[in-house]
Structures are given as C-alpha cells and as structure tokens.
Amino acid sequence: MRLEIKIEDRFGNPSVPREWFLVPFEEIEEAINRLKDRSLTNYAYDPEVASLRLREDGWPV
C-alpha cells in the first residue's frame, strides 16, 4: 500500500512522494537480516499479508 502524504519542501511547495510504501518495521528488519545473510533473494514481499514470503515457483512473477 502506498502512503498517501503531502509534504512541503523548504520553499513551501507541496510535494506528493510516490515511492513511499507502508511496510511493517519488523518486515524491514527481517529484510535487512536476510540481506546480511544473503537469503533475501529467496523471498519476496507480499503486500496482501504485509510480510516476506518464501518464493514459490511462479510467485511472484
């Protein structure tokens, strides 16, 4: 899910970021740990359940 937010820059001009997403902090920590142990490529983020899932054949495409 993308975070819907409007932020003003230092000149007061509104900006709507498109690259921010809502991800539970625990999932970010898990992704960092899996990046460190080199297993992250075996996982993909599933936004329907808001967690990392072990990749299965054909998921995600």
Summary of the structure (lengths in Angstrom):
residues: 61
radius of gyration: 15.5
end to end distance: 18.4
largest distance: 48.9
contacts: 107
relative contact order: 0.16
helix: 25%
strand: 26%
